[in-house]
């Protein structure tokens, strides 16, 4: 299951991230988005997801949300 399919306001553990771009992978790692970390989807609007990660909130697009397996 990916973040796109996640229930709102429920904590999940990141199982894997499948990104081909090294820069994007590094960016996500710097945010704290890596395997084993807790993540939750706070809201969805059109093509974006607001996620809670490490006591911070980030807005990511649905394409990026599909690469994060929970």
Secondary structure, DSSP 8 states (H G I E B T S, - for coil): -BGGG--BT--EE--EE--S-HHHHHHHHHHT--TT-EEEEEEEETTEEEEEETTEEEEEEHHHHTTEE-
